[in-house]
Amino acid sequence: MFQEDKVKQVEDEFSKLVISPQQKRQVYAISKLLAQKIPISELALRGFIWKAIVKFQREDKVFFAEGEHFTPEERIRNTYKIAKHVQDNLVKILRRNTDAHLIEEAMEEAMEFYKKNFAFR
């Protein structure tokens, strides 16, 4: 379903990162959920999530760690932005664009999971 060389590159990038325990819990939980819906490794999904977080931080000039001080609504809004980056990056490496709906559905489910389990902490 995905271009294997692109997947391997993202896996390698993520394996070198160091993240806080809270960030790790969120990224691992979301990647585990997505891996059940999308045929790609959890490690690669973690890499795509992390790349999306970095892009979000650059564009919005907000650090992920600052999320602890956000209202639940701000967390949800920012997480939707990150999820959109993840979705866009996964769609870019699809072998067939007709599979994009699978990613969209999985991302919506992941956002519902995020809202239920992490947004209102």
KAHUGI-V300632 format. One record per residue. N is the residue number from 1. RES is the residue in one letter. BURIAL is 1 if it has 9 or more other ideal C-beta (glycine too) atoms within 8 Angstrom, else 0. D_FIRST is the distance of its C-alpha to the first C-alpha in whole Angstrom. Layout:
<<N,RES,BURIAL,D_FIRST> <N,RES,BURIAL,D_FIRST>>
This chain:
<<1,M,0,0> <2,F,1,4> <3,Q,0,7> <4,E,0,9> <5,D,0,12> <6,K,1,12> <7,V,1,11> <8,K,1,14> <9,Q,0,16> <10,V,1,16> <11,E,1,16> <12,D,0,19> <13,E,1,21> <14,F,1,21> <15,S,0,22> <16,K,0,25> <17,L,0,26> <18,V,0,29> <19,I,0,29> <20,S,0,31> <21,P,0,31> <22,Q,0,31> <23,Q,1,28> <24,K,1,27> <25,R,0,27> <26,Q,1,25> <27,V,1,22> <28,Y,1,22> <29,A,1,22> <30,I,1,20> <31,S,1,17> <32,K,1,18> <33,L,1,18> <34,L,1,15> <35,A,1,13> <36,Q,0,14> <37,K,1,12> <38,I,1,9> <39,P,0,7> <40,I,1,8> <41,S,0,12> <42,E,1,15> <43,L,1,16> <44,A,1,14> <45,L,1,14> <46,R,1,18> <47,G,1,17> <48,F,1,16> <49,I,1,18> <50,W,1,21> <51,K,1,20> <52,A,1,21> <53,I,1,24> <54,V,0,25> <55,K,1,24> <56,F,1,26> <57,Q,1,29> <58,R,0,30> <59,E,0,29> <60,D,0,31> <61,K,0,34> <62,V,0,33> <63,F,0,33> <64,F,1,30> <65,A,0,33> <66,E,0,35> <67,G,0,33> <68,E,0,36> <69,H,0,38> <70,F,1,37> <71,T,0,37> <72,P,0,35> <73,E,0,34> <74,E,0,34> <75,R,1,31> <76,I,1,29> <77,R,0,29> <78,N,1,28> <79,T,1,25> <80,Y,1,24> <81,K,1,24> <82,I,1,22> <83,A,1,20> <84,K,1,19> <85,H,1,19> <86,V,1,16> <87,Q,1,14> <88,D,0,15> <89,N,1,14> <90,L,1,10> <91,V,1,10> <92,K,0,11> <93,I,1,9> <94,L,1,6> <95,R,0,6> <96,R,0,7> <97,N,0,10> <98,T,0,10> <99,D,1,8> <100,A,1,10> <101,H,0,13> <102,L,1,11> <103,I,1,11> <104,E,1,15> <105,E,1,16> <106,A,1,15> <107,M,1,17> <108,E,0,20> <109,E,1,20> <110,A,1,20> <111,M,1,22> <112,E,0,25> <113,F,1,24> <114,Y,1,25> <115,K,1,28> <116,K,0,29> <117,N,0,29> <118,F,1,30> <119,A,1,31> <120,F,0,35> <121,R,0,35>>
